[in-house]
């Protein structure tokens, strides 16, 4: 039987891209499913809550840290099967999966390059960028049920995927993602449907060309982790793009025209979201509510390259970050009547 190495008072800030927050009272790394189930059983026996941390790119750690057992997910298996099927452990760095797919000429993930974090987070968030979402290519997700400690395979239809959403995100205390199976398209065409991408590359571009173009676009927005970039301490997009009724989008557009924020209604970014709904640009709303790129509040600021990213410049606290994000949300709500939702998860 695997012996668990339970550690005490382990700093969590170095394990997150924001580099914020206090320690975990109890901490364990798991590299296989047996260790994972043992860790959960130990937490239950000790009467402790437990939470899983992957790559730390979409999480906010409170200043007081985490009082239960923090499980650092390190199951990093990777199997690329003939026919385009990929089985990836939840702790495998996401870029490893993208690189393996593109290098084999398997379409379906080329636009999702450069996204920090681990593979297990991708179905939870239904990670998407530049016209692709992982929901389009996820065949199944292997999970551990917290209540029974039984492993199950959930098909894509069981995951209830939505915009940056899933059953796993809505029911965080029910499942732990252990592995993901992707069904990709060998020799399939790449996805070029996002406006910025269409302007930068032709529709017949190779998967490698699409990937490198996306990486370049992300770097221009400081959305690739680079220690030399002053915007690098962030959780990526801090707010979700709001999805609203078409009438609400029309109201925002009319207000923007009336206030001379745009010269024509077509200049307000809006995208069909199905069922009569419209997706608005959170970054556009933030900037036009008066919060410019580069705005600073002490140790925190808006990225100089992307209004959706909040940056930790060092020496800050989580309380100050959340206060700054609340200020931004209030400005957008007061100016446009739109409520922004935070994307990164706050450990509790």
N, C-alpha and C positions, 0 to 999 in steps of 0.2 A: 504494500500500500504506500502511496505517495505521502511523504511527510511534509506538512505545510510549514512554511517559514513565515509565521505571523510576526510582523514587526510593529513597533510602537512609535507613535509620534513622528511619522515620516512626512517631510515637507512635500506639499503638492504643487506649489508654484512652479518648480522646475519641470513638472510633467505637463504643463499647459502652455499653450501659445501666448496667452495673456500674461503669464508669469506673475500671477496674483493668487492671494488666498493663503489660508493657514494650513496646518498639518492634518493628516489622517490619524485618529487615535489608534486605529488598528489598520494594518496594510498587508496585503499579500499579492504576489505575482502568480498568475496561473498560466501554464504553458500547455495544458491538455484538459480534456473534458473531465477526467477523473478529479483533478485538482480543483476544478471549478465547482463540482458538486460537493466535494469535501469542504471547500471554503464556505459555501452556503450553509451546509449542515452545521459547521462550527459556529457560524454567526447565530443560527437559530438556537443552538444549545446554550450560547452565551447571552441570549436575549438581546442581541444587537441588530440594528438595521444594517443593510448592506447596499452598496452601489458599485457599479462597474465603470471604470475609466479606461478609455481606449487611447487614442492619439492625443487627447487633450486639446483639440483644436476647436471644439464647439461647446465648451463648458466654462462655467464661472464658478470658482471656489470661494465660499464665504471667508471673511477675514478670520472667523473663529475655526475654520477648517471643517472637518467632517468627524462626527462623534462615534460613528459605527465602524464597520469593516469596509474599507475601500479595496475592491478587487481590481488589480491592474491586469487587463486582458492582454495576454501575450500568445494566444494560440495563433501561430503564424504559418499554418500549412498552406500549400499552394499546389494544385494539380490542374494541368491543362490537358484536356482529353481531346482526341480526334473528334471532329464534328463541331467544335466550337464551345464545348461545355467547360466551364471553369469552376472548380471547387476551391474556395478561399476561406481560410480561418479568419475569425473575427479580429484577431490581433495583427493580421498582416497589413503592412503599410499599403494604403490604397494605390499609390503610384506604381507599386510592383504589379498589381493586377492590370492597370491600364497599359503599362509598358509591355507586359507579356501578351496582352491581346493585340496591340497595335503591331508589335514586332512579328506576330504570326499572320497578320493580315485579317484579323477577326474584327468586324465592325460592331459598334454598339457602345463603346466607351471612350472613343477618341476625343470627344468634346469635354470629357470629365477629368482631363489631365490637370495636374497642378493643384488639385484640391487636397489640402493637408488632412491628416488623420488616418484612421484605420478602417479596414473593410467593414467591420461590424457596425459602424455608424451609418453606412450608406443606406441600408433599408430602413433604419430608424428614422432618418431625416428625409428619406426618398431624395437623396442628393441629386441635384440637377444643375446644369450650367450650359449656356451656349446652345440651347435647343435640345438637349438630351436630359433624360431622367433615368436613374437606375431601375425604376419600376418597369421600364420598357423591356429590360433584358434579364430581370430576376426570374429564375424558374422556381426556386424554393429557398427557404431560409431554415436552417437547423437551429433549434432553440432548446433551452433548458427551462422547464416550467418551475417557477419558484415554489409553488405550493406542493408539488409531488416529487420534485427533483427527477422527473422523467424527461428524456430527450424526445423531441418530436420534429418532424419535417412539415413545415407549413408551405403550401403552394402559394404562388403569387396572388391568387384570388383570395386567399385567407389573410393577406397582409393589409387589406383595406388602404391601399396607397392613395394619397392625395397630394396636393401641392405642399412640398416640404413636410409631409405628414405621413403617418402610418399607424397601424394598430399598435405597434411597439411603442411609439411615441405617446399615444393616448393611454396606453396601459403599461406604464413603466414598471409596475410592481408585479407583473404577471410573467413576463418572459425575459430571458437573457439570450441575446443573439450569440451563437457559437460559430456559425459558418454560413456562407452564402453560396448558392449555386447560380451561375450566370449562363444563359443560353445566348451565345453570340453568333454572328453571321460570317462564317469563313468566306473570304473574297467578296463580301457584300460591300455596297457603296457606303461611303461615309455620310454623316449627317451635316448638311450645310443649310440650316434654316434660320439661324439667328442673324439679325441685321448686321451687327458688327462683323460677323464672320463672313457673310455674303459680300460685304464691301471689301474684304481683305483677301479673298480667295475664290477661285472658280468652283462651280458646282461639281466639276469632275476631278477635284483634288484627291490625292491619295490620303489614306488614313494618317500616314506620317506627316504629310503637309498640313492636314487639319490640326493634328495634335500640336505641332510646333507653332502654328499660327495662334491657337488658343493659348498656349503658354506665353507667347509674346504679348497677347492682349491682356492676360492676367498680370504679367509683370508690369505693364504700363499702369495698371491700377493698384499695384502693390498687393495683389491677391495671390502671390506665390511667396512662401516663407523664404526670406533671404536675410541673414543676420546683418548684412551691410545696408539694408534698407531701413531708414528711420521709422518707417511705418510697420515694421515687422511684428511688433508685439500686439497682435490683435486676434480676434476670433473670427476673422473674415466678415461676412455680412452680419451686422449686429441686429438688423431688423428685417422682417419678411416684407416682400412686396404685398401690399394689401389687395385683397380680392373683394370687390364691392359690386353692388347692383349697378346696372348700366345707368340708371337715373342718378346714382351718386357720382359716377364718373362724369356724367354730363354736367352736374352741378359744379364739380371741381374745375372742369374745363371752362365753363362760363365765368367762374370767378377769376380764373387765370387770365382770360381775355379781358375782362372788365378792369383788372388791376394792371393791365399792360405787362404781365409777366411773360406773355407770348404774343407774337404778332398774328397768329392764326390758331384756331382750335386744333389743327393737325399737329402743332408743335408740342402738345401735351402728350407725353408717352402713355399709351394705353394699349392693352393687348387682350383679345378675346380669351375668356377663361371658361367658356361653356355654360350652359343653363342660364343664358342671359346675363352672365356676370362678366366683369372686366377686371383685369389686373393692372394696377397703377404702379408707377415707379416710386418706391420709398425714397430712393436717393434724390429724385427730382423734388418730391414733396419737402424733404428736409432742407435742401438748398433754397427752395422758393419760400420756405417759412422763415428764412433769415439765418440759417445755420450754414455757414460757408465751409468748404473744405479747408482744413488747417485750423479751424476754430479750436482754441485751447481753454481748458479749465484745470489749471494746476498740472497735475501729472498725467492728465488725459486730454485727448483731443480727437477731432475728426481727422481721418487720414487726409493728407494733402492731395491724394490722388483719387479717392473714392469716398463719396459722402456716406455710404452705408457702413463703412468700417470705423470702429472706435479704437483708438490706439492708446496703449499704455506706454508712456515715455520713461517710466522708471520711478520707483519710490512711492507709488500710489497704493490706495486701498480699494478693496472691492466696494465698500460703501460709497466711496467717491465716484467710482465707475457707474454704479447703479443710479446715483444722484444725477450724474451728467446725462445718462440715458433717459431718465425721467424728464429732465429739462427739455430734451429734444422731442420726446413724445408729446409733452405738453404744448410745445410751440407748434407742432404739426396739427395737433387736435384743435388748438385755439384758432389757428389760421384757416385750416381746411376742413375741420370737422371730421377728420379721419384718424382712427386709432391705430397706431403702429404696434405690432407685436414683436417682442424680442425673439430672436432665433436661438442663440446659445442657451443651453440648459444651466440653471442655477442649482448646484448641489444642495440638497436639504435632507 
